[in-house]
């Protein structure tokens, strides 16, 4: 089944260059962008993952899913046409590895390495100690004040998200956001969709200190399972803010209560000299 997200991350192969690297075109669209004319990092990572899967398939890989990704964010391209270059590291029985970059007019925006494998729809964890936090029932939540004209929506837990004030939406203090992530059309996410989910939330640092733009410098994502149909429950939290950098942890559970994705990213932020960590209500 083809979803809206599939279309938004579809890539068109232009063959290989003289060095054997795959060449792809992609159109970065507004429906899966977060801030104005700039695509968010998870969206670009998802487009790269789509190209990596195609390149590996052409090289003989039978692996169907992205199981891990690690990326560095070098620049922020505008929405519109972009180019992807892929290079196969290895096609193996257990896993395959692919390097990929995305950029515009020769300027690289993201450089990533993907590990591909095969996950099974009916799988359950052999062992694990990560338990989902309590989420309110989805039907009890109001539309998010952060929602826009996008292909997905976030519906926040009012105790760990955003509250409406006369000055607009304000983050709840505490450094942890929890929300349902919904695909506006069909609530279907694959492992490429999980790459997008890894960076879909507003910066968790907003619950600790209000700053301007918080760019992602690097991210690592582990996909544990192919999500069952339905909304994803996302927890996004900051652990440490130090010397102008923060680490943010993302976890996603599917409708079967399985942990389907974990990620860690390093972000940069400028803290006002007189700022103190926030506590209490907005």
C-alpha positions in Angstrom: 0.0 0.0 0.0 1.3 3.4 -1.0 0.8 6.2 1.6 1.2 9.9 1.5 4.4 9.6 3.3 5.7 7.1 0.7 5.0 9.7 -1.9 6.7 12.5 0.1 9.9 10.5 0.5 9.9 8.8 -3.0 13.2 9.0 -4.9 13.9 8.7 -8.6 17.0 6.9 -9.7 19.2 8.5 -12.3 21.5 5.5 -12.5 25.1 5.5 -11.3 28.0 7.8 -11.8 31.5 6.7 -13.1 32.5 5.7 -9.6 29.5 3.4 -9.2 27.6 5.7 -6.8 23.9 5.8 -7.0 22.3 9.1 -8.1 18.8 10.0 -7.1 16.4 13.0 -7.3 13.9 13.8 -4.5 11.4 16.7 -4.0 11.4 18.0 -0.5 7.8 19.0 0.2 6.2 21.3 2.8 3.8 18.6 4.2 6.7 17.0 6.1 8.6 20.1 6.9 8.6 21.6 10.4 9.9 25.2 10.2 8.8 27.4 7.3 10.8 26.7 4.1 13.2 24.2 5.8 12.8 20.4 5.9 13.4 19.0 9.3 16.2 16.6 9.9 14.1 13.5 10.3 12.4 14.1 6.9 15.7 14.4 5.1 16.9 11.2 6.9 13.8 9.4 5.8 14.5 10.4 2.1 18.0 9.1 2.5 16.8 5.9 4.0 14.4 5.4 1.0 17.4 5.8 -1.4 19.6 3.5 0.7 17.1 0.7 0.5 16.7 1.1 -3.3 20.5 1.2 -3.8 21.0 -1.9 -1.7 18.2 -3.7 -3.6 19.9 -2.9 -6.9 23.2 -4.3 -5.5 21.5 -7.6 -4.6 20.4 -7.0 -1.0 17.2 -8.8 0.2 17.0 -6.6 3.3 13.7 -4.8 3.5 14.1 -2.4 6.4 16.3 0.3 7.9 17.4 -1.1 11.3 19.9 1.6 12.2 21.0 5.1 11.0 23.6 7.5 12.0 23.8 11.0 10.5 25.6 14.3 10.7 23.7 17.5 9.7 26.0 19.9 7.8 23.6 22.5 6.3 19.9 23.2 6.0 18.7 23.2 2.4 15.4 24.8 1.2 12.4 22.8 0.2 12.2 21.8 -3.4 14.4 19.6 -5.7 17.4 17.9 -4.0 20.0 15.3 -5.0 21.0 12.1 -3.2 24.2 10.1 -3.7 24.5 6.5 -2.3 27.5 4.3 -1.9 27.3 0.6 -0.9 29.7 -0.5 1.9 28.5 -4.1 2.1 25.7 -6.4 1.1 25.7 -9.3 3.6 23.4 -12.1 4.8 22.6 -10.5 8.2 22.8 -6.9 7.3 23.8 -4.5 4.5 25.4 -1.0 4.9 24.9 2.0 2.7 26.3 5.5 2.9 24.2 8.4 1.6 24.2 12.2 1.3 21.5 14.7 0.4 22.2 18.2 -0.9 21.3 20.9 -3.3 23.5 22.2 -6.1 26.5 20.4 -4.7 26.1 21.6 -1.1 25.7 18.6 1.2 22.9 18.9 3.8 23.1 15.5 5.6 25.6 12.7 5.5 24.4 9.3 6.8 25.2 5.7 7.1 22.4 3.1 7.1 22.3 -0.5 8.3 19.6 -2.5 6.6 18.1 -5.8 7.8 14.8 -7.7 7.9 12.3 -7.2 10.7 9.2 -9.4 11.2 5.7 -8.0 11.7 4.7 -10.5 14.4 7.9 -10.2 16.4 8.0 -9.6 20.1 11.0 -8.7 22.3 13.0 -11.6 23.7 13.9 -9.3 26.6 13.6 -5.6 27.4 13.4 -3.2 30.3 12.0 -0.1 28.5 8.4 0.4 29.6 6.1 3.0 27.9 5.1 5.9 30.2 1.4 6.5 30.8 -0.4 8.3 27.9 -3.9 9.7 28.1 -6.4 8.3 25.8 -6.1 9.7 22.3 -9.8 10.6 22.1 -9.5 12.7 25.2 -6.9 15.0 23.7 -7.6 18.3 21.9 -5.9 19.2 18.6 -2.3 20.2 19.2 -1.6 24.0 19.3 1.6 23.0 17.4 -0.4 21.4 14.5 0.0 22.9 11.1 -0.8 22.1 7.5 1.3 19.0 7.4 1.0 15.4 6.5 1.2 14.4 10.1 0.0 15.7 13.4 1.2 15.6 17.0 -1.3 15.5 19.8 0.4 16.2 23.1 -0.2 14.9 26.6 -1.2 18.1 28.4 1.1 17.2 31.3 4.1 16.8 29.0 3.7 19.0 25.9 2.4 22.5 25.2 -0.4 24.6 26.7 -2.2 27.5 25.1 -1.6 30.9 26.8 -2.6 34.4 25.7 0.9 34.6 24.2 0.5 31.4 22.2 1.6 27.8 22.9 4.1 27.4 25.7 6.0 24.3 26.6 5.2 22.6 29.9 8.2 22.7 32.2 10.2 19.6 32.8 12.3 18.6 29.7 10.0 15.8 28.5 7.4 15.8 25.8 4.9 13.0 25.1 2.6 12.9 22.1 0.7 10.8 19.7 2.1 11.0 16.1 -0.5 10.4 13.5 -0.3 10.2 9.7 -3.2 12.3 8.6 -4.3 9.8 5.9 -3.8 6.3 7.2 -1.7 6.0 10.4 0.7 3.7 8.7 4.4 4.0 9.4 7.2 1.8 8.0 10.9 1.8 9.2 11.6 4.8 6.9 8.7 6.6 8.7 10.4 5.8 12.0 13.4 7.8 10.8 11.1 10.8 10.4 9.5 10.1 13.8 12.9 10.2 15.5 13.1 14.0 14.9 9.5 15.1 14.6 9.1 16.6 18.1 9.9 20.2 19.1 13.1 20.5 21.1 12.7 19.0 24.5 15.0 21.7 25.8 12.0 24.1 25.5 10.7 22.6 28.7 13.9 23.6 30.5 14.9 26.9 28.9 13.3 29.0 26.2 15.8 29.6 23.3 15.8 30.2 19.6 16.5 27.7 17.0 17.9 24.3 18.3 19.7 22.7 15.4 20.5 19.0 15.4 24.2 18.3 14.9 24.1 14.5 14.9 21.6 11.7 15.4 21.6 7.9 15.8 18.5 5.9 15.3 17.7 2.2 16.1 14.5 0.7 14.6 13.3 -2.3 16.6 10.2 -3.4 14.8 7.9 -2.5 11.9 5.1 -0.6 13.6 1.6 -2.0 13.7 -1.0 0.2 12.1 -2.1 3.1 14.3 -0.7 6.2 15.9 2.8 6.1 17.4 3.3 7.2 21.0 6.4 9.3 21.2 8.4 10.3 24.3 11.1 12.9 23.7 13.3 14.0 26.6 16.5 15.9 27.3 19.0 14.4 29.7 21.9 17.0 29.9 22.3 20.6 28.8 26.0 21.6 29.1 28.2 24.1 27.4 25.6 25.0 24.7 24.9 21.4 23.7 22.1 19.1 24.7 21.4 15.4 24.2 17.8 14.4 23.4 16.4 10.9 23.6 13.4 9.7 21.6 11.4 6.5 22.0 8.4 5.3 20.1 5.8 2.7 20.9 3.3 1.2 18.4 -0.4 0.2 18.9 0.8 -3.2 20.2 2.8 -1.6 23.0 6.1 -2.6 21.4 9.1 -0.3 21.5 9.7 0.3 17.8 12.3 3.0 17.7 15.0 4.6 19.9 17.2 7.6 19.0 19.7 10.0 20.5 20.6 13.3 19.0 23.1 16.0 19.9 21.7 19.6 19.5 23.1 23.1 19.9 21.5 25.9 21.7 22.3 29.4 22.9 21.2 29.9 26.5 20.6 33.5 27.6 23.1 34.6 30.2 20.5 35.3 32.8 18.5 32.1 32.2 17.7 29.5 34.9 16.1 26.0 34.4 12.3 26.3 34.3 10.1 24.7 36.9 6.4 24.8 37.5 3.6 25.8 35.1 4.1 27.9 32.0 
